């Protein structure tokens, strides 16, 4: 069994890494408190990541969750 990420999975992982790297700073997390960071959620939705499992499969979802 080959668990090497496909190009699509790797691209989704890179996108998630960029979004979380840019928008999930310590300061933003503290400011959000225990609530949802609306800006981060909007960016994730705009990128289509919440529904990405349909396109990239469960292995792809694991890669996103790792980020």
GIFEN-V62296 format. One record per residue. N is the residue number from 1. RES is the residue in three letters. NEAR is the number of other ideal C-beta (glycine too) atoms within 10 Angstrom. Layout:
N|RES|NEAR, N|RES|NEAR
This chain:
1|UNK|2, 2|UNK|5, 3|UNK|6, 4|UNK|7, 5|UNK|17, 6|UNK|13, 7|UNK|7, 8|UNK|13, 9|UNK|20, 10|UNK|14, 11|UNK|13, 12|UNK|24, 13|UNK|19, 14|UNK|12, 15|UNK|18, 16|UNK|20, 17|UNK|14, 18|UNK|13, 19|UNK|17, 20|UNK|16, 21|UNK|10, 22|UNK|11, 23|UNK|16, 24|UNK|13, 25|UNK|11, 26|UNK|7, 27|UNK|7, 28|UNK|13, 29|UNK|12, 30|UNK|8, 31|UNK|10, 32|UNK|14, 33|UNK|8, 34|UNK|4, 35|UNK|7, 36|UNK|9, 37|UNK|16, 38|UNK|9, 39|UNK|11, 40|UNK|17, 41|UNK|12, 42|UNK|11, 43|UNK|17, 44|UNK|19, 45|UNK|11, 46|UNK|9, 47|UNK|14, 48|UNK|12, 49|UNK|19, 50|UNK|10, 51|UNK|8, 52|UNK|21, 53|UNK|15, 54|UNK|9, 55|UNK|11, 56|UNK|21, 57|UNK|15, 58|UNK|8, 59|UNK|13, 60|UNK|22, 61|UNK|16, 62|UNK|15, 63|UNK|20, 64|UNK|20, 65|UNK|8, 66|UNK|9, 67|UNK|16
